Amino acid sequence: MIPSVLPTYTRAPLTFVKGEGSWLIEADGRRMLDMGGGIAVNVLGHANPALVDALTNQAQNLWHTSNLYHIPQQQALADKLVDATFADTVFFTNSGTEACELAVKMARKYWFDKGDVQRTDIITFDGSFHGRSAAGISAAGSEKMTKGFGPVLGGFVHLAWDDLDAITDAITDTTAAILLEPIQGEGGIRPLPDANLKAIRDLCDEHEVLLILDEIQCGVGRTGKLFAHEWAGITPDIMMVAKGIGGGFPLGAVLATESAASGMTAGTHGSTYGGNPLGCAVGCAVMDVVATPEFLAEVNRKAGLLRQKLEGLVASHPDVFEAVRGSGLMLGLKCKALNMDVVNAGYDALVVTVPAADNIVRLLPPLTLSDDEITEAINRLDTAASQIEATLAL
Ligand SMILES: *Cc1c(COP(=O)(O)O)cnc(C)c1O
């Protein structure tokens, strides 16, 4: 009999009933250190007082009106994002994949309005993840996501990851945009070198192609800059944001330059809930903390500490781990053992991590993680690795 919750997830035997900072409390009372952050969502930890205040204050006043009317919290959050980034304008969504939908529509409409109606193709890359909507799975293009769900949406050109020559060859007069994650998340924490992101920006400029960045996982302070592309010293034309921006409340956004957004006039797009007062009140509270130099400096400092300790962990468990990769507090442990075995041993050692493709265990902790919690995370991962070694020795 089908479960009452549609069984599209294979769930770990864990039920969390409360969260406090970097900690998740299981129904049986065990306290687990959360190095997954709800997959890069809980940037300010669980039950952060500033976010709880923002949400409950808003909840006592007004939950929902409609985008037919002005929404002050939405205006405030858009202003904060515009102030802090390349963007001139913002559209709010409830999720990452909805941001992907709009990014695709926006890029195509841009060329349509310019009279370049043939420019509809969007170049995307192996290992990418843009969410589970029809456009999202078609953009990513992997068999794992698209099989059985055809016909996939047309107009996506899939290339190997990080192959500049392939991109140069693939750009034609039907190319509307290039869409990529500066650091692939689900694909296994695969960063694009800064120089290559810069080269892709240059290619886009040379051929007048729009650059769409998916910073849904790597954005909002995760890498120690507000957005990951800042490390490369470039800006996109369109950017998808979600996950961390709501700190745990469902919220996403598409940021764009005035030019890239020029086709999106009244009536061309919409959302009932997108940009609602609750989500935007929380988003403002997240931005007020994350988009400060002091906070980002702390992320960088802690990232250095965690990375150094992880290198030590890898060195002391060469049969379990191979390498550390990633940037900031978006790190991956490339495993020799099965990544799922490491994640499961982590549960036994009371530390939560997240698997990814390419046999990676992801660490995407709250950005508010303390130094002591970093030490504790390493101790628990060390216990998990030792447990795996013990089974390997049998
Ligand atoms: C999670 C994620 C998405 C999809 O976001 P949802 O909120 O799950 O729809 C898209 N792109 C990237 C890079 C992601 O990490």
The ligand as an SDF file (V2000), in Angstrom:
LIG
                    3D

 15 15  0  0  0  0  0  0  0  0999 V2000
   18.2420   22.9740   -4.0440 C   0  0  0  0  0  0  0  0  0  0  0  0
   18.6560   23.5080   -5.3560 C   0  0  0  0  0  0  0  0  0  0  0  0
   17.7010   23.8340   -6.3470 C   0  0  0  0  0  0  0  0  0  0  0  0
   16.2290   23.5840   -6.1620 C   0  0  0  0  0  0  0  0  0  0  0  0
   15.6870   24.2920   -5.1130 O   0  0  0  0  0  0  0  0  0  0  0  0
   14.2600   23.8400   -4.5110 P   0  0  0  0  0  0  0  0  0  0  0  0
   13.9700   24.8740   -3.4740 O   0  0  0  0  0  0  0  0  0  0  0  0
   14.4380   22.4620   -3.9680 O   0  0  0  0  0  0  0  0  0  0  0  0
   13.2940   23.8730   -5.6230 O   0  0  0  0  0  0  0  0  0  0  0  0
   18.1560   24.3590   -7.5260 C   0  0  0  0  0  0  0  0  0  0  0  0
   19.4610   24.5850   -7.7450 N   0  0  0  0  0  0  0  0  0  0  0  0
   20.3870   24.2850   -6.8320 C   0  0  0  0  0  0  0  0  0  0  0  0
   21.8280   24.5690   -7.1140 C   0  0  0  0  0  0  0  0  0  0  0  0
   20.0280   23.7220   -5.6100 C   0  0  0  0  0  0  0  0  0  0  0  0
   20.9540   23.4000   -4.7100 O   0  0  0  0  0  0  0  0  0  0  0  0
  1  2  1  0
  2  3  1  0
  2 14  2  0
  3  4  1  0
  3 10  2  0
  4  5  1  0
  5  6  1  0
  6  7  2  0
  6  8  1  0
  6  9  1  0
 10 11  1  0
 11 12  2  0
 12 13  1  0
 12 14  1  0
 14 15  1  0
M  END
$$$$
